[in-house]
Amino acid sequence: MHADLSRSTFRPERHYSAVIAQQGRVQLDADANEQTAIQLHQARALTADLIGPHGGPRDAAGFRIEYVGGRHDIDTLHIHGGRYYVDGILCDANRPAPGVPVPDEDDDEQEKERAQDTAQPPAHWTYWDQPDGHRDPEKPGDRLPSPAQAPFVVYLQVWERSVTAAEDPALREVALGAAMPDTAARAKVVWQVLPLALDELEIEESEPSREVVRAAFARWAQKQAAPSARLAARAERPDHADEDPCLVKPDSRYRGPENQLYRVEVHEGGTAGEGTRGSEPKGATFKWSRENGSVVFPVDELDGTWVQLASLGHDDKLDLDVGDRVEFTDTAYASRLEPLPLLRVEELDLPGRRVRLSAEPEPGVGRLPHLHPFLRRWDHHEGPRRKGRSTALRGGAVPVTEGEWLPLEDGVKVYFAKGGTYRTGDHWIVPARTATGSVEWPVDPARRPLLQGPAGIARHFAPLALVKGEGEALDLRLAFGPLASSIPAADEATLAAETRARQEEQAAEADPSGGRSQTTAEAEAAVEGDK
């Protein structure tokens, strides 16, 4: 999550069931976030255990797929509404109803009725307007394959990303004033309906059954969901630096002036040092931020290489400076998980809240205001130094070098294991602390840093349909029924008897004299007492 955090402490292998607040103790963002993560983990684990890897309620299962092509200008899919669960994560395909505007007083009745008709919600999403897909008909890679050439599978990809006020201004509380940038961020479930060729599933049958396709898809999804990239981090210190953990040692290896949460994120996926693309080298690259990638600047206007921002930051720690690397993006490209060139800030116009970038942003990115364009600052300025020379950046990002320690800054170093495959968006977070002069990272008994898989992004997949042609789609979804059912007749009789017994007990408690008056009962009790 690109959020301003102190650290992320939730680890499912620790089996914590709750965060317990103690009186007189400092409460941190990490505590509240871990409590949320514990509850979310338990709820999704229970849901997945009951439903299975994926499935929808029998009477309201969403994501029924209908292929529409051939006679139309552009092929598309109809994605019908309802709910579906993937690895316990709820995905809602219902299309929200748009608001109905108040008609102008000057409009005649026919125009008012027409306004009401246009406000009716569509019955379904399409492949091109699905809320988090952001498919572009002008991109050849986004177009649907033709089922006339070969059937293809339609599947659901699910993951989560953070959303701040830079992307959703409604999160900002205007009553706090302009000096307050935002408050809490949000985690959003992103679902995307995508096509997949049968060749990718290694299916050789021309008419595969549901079971064959589901089994092949499960094998493919398992490979996609399990990243092979691993990383370790360290900031070595001499052993005697632990004598007084409350003081910063002059020989501490982490030399930063403040506590930081470093984020190391894969920019361009692939493998390390894949060779060249034409005359340019290619391969996996990464970027890093000392603020967990949370420093963003909403964009008001783009004019060539000049970008006008809503704000240039609130202090010298969270602002922009000449030489900074920034990512010009928007909501659509944040959801597409596609790398964009990291540009350099060349000039600042403080009175006009403008910055000049080293190049014009990619065509089609950040031009639509409703997609909320923004700049995200990254803190690397150059690659690691080797043999007295700095490694050249590629696309503004640092090339991945495996098998050696790469310095970030202030003594913090990272190590990529050999043989990894990297995916855009995968990331690791490294808390660095001034009190210990070190980073918080798992180590073995000999205090050697342990290689860890990415902290995210966790991708989840489910097959939806095998498209064979117009109106021909083999449904691959699964459905489950409600747990509640009719009460058997024998149980009904038992319940009726229990109800009568309770009513008799309540009547007896309300009238302890057994039907006689209260006065008579008291008199008889007094006589018995005299005897």
C-alpha angles and dihedrals in degrees: 000000000000093000135129098258134159090218142312113252105172113117116169092205090066090065095216112170100192145001111243116210115215126207117257093014128123113256115217133195088245091063095053092042092051091052089053091047092050093052093045092049092050094047094048094044091052092047092050092047091053099039103028128228092325142350146131136227109276095236097038107028110153135208099053103170125221120181116217116187146107102068093040128085092241130020117241144165128237110221109200123212130258139087131294133177124218115187087338094308115127115231117189117201096178111124112231118238113250119237120263112234121225106257119241115255091236094057117106122232094262092056091048091053090048090052089052092050094051090051092065110111119242115253094238147004121255130220090255101047101036106139100243102022099077092189116182120212089207092062112083091208091059097054120105117251117245114256087205088073096040136337115259136200123241113209141177121241116196130187140140133244136175123256123199133183089273088071099029111033090187088076090067117093103220091195088072090064133232092293090069106074097194143313124223125000126223135232113224129199108228117201124185129183109215139171125243127191118234089236088068089058093049092234112159099180116102092212106029120185126236091259093052093049093045092050093047091047091050090055092048093047092051090057092047095048096049111072117203097204115109132184139186130196135200146166104195121214135179114266095246090061088085095067093097112017091183093068129063109241117224089226095049112132096220100072101174117131094226141033109268140186106217118204119201108192132181109242105181116021130221129077130314115277100356093174125250139329102213104311093337124088116240138193141106118324135185140201131202140207131192089210098053089259091290099127104103135158121205112230120230099180142000121210112172106294093345116095123192112210133202087230139358093217136282101255141006091270096056101034136090128261136182109279096031118134114231137182115222106207144134140211093282097054092041086059095043093059092219122146117245125193113273106232129208124237105238103172140011128214101190099181091049094041089233135138129193115222129209091247140006112272119257116286113265094022121114097354096114116072094205088063089060103229117212144168120243116201122222121191106218114103098178141356125273118292118249126178089352094307131100120237111249116246120240116213086347092299133103117259113241112248115189130209100027139077113262118201119227104177142302093023097309112134134180132202126205115206117234121261098027127153112215130208126200110258098022109130148173127213122215120192112210118196130197093203092066099023089229145087126258105243133140114264136182123242089276088055093247113149114253122228112246134193119236119293086224172020096079108194123199128192139195131176116238109175146345105230114211101165146304107343091354112111124144105218111231098178124115126221136200132198129228118276093227119086140168117295112247118245093248090055090048091058091048092050091049091052091049090050092052091048091052091048091052091049091050091049091050092050091050092049108031092171091070094241099322120116119270091240093055092049091051092049093051091048090053092051091051089051092054091053 
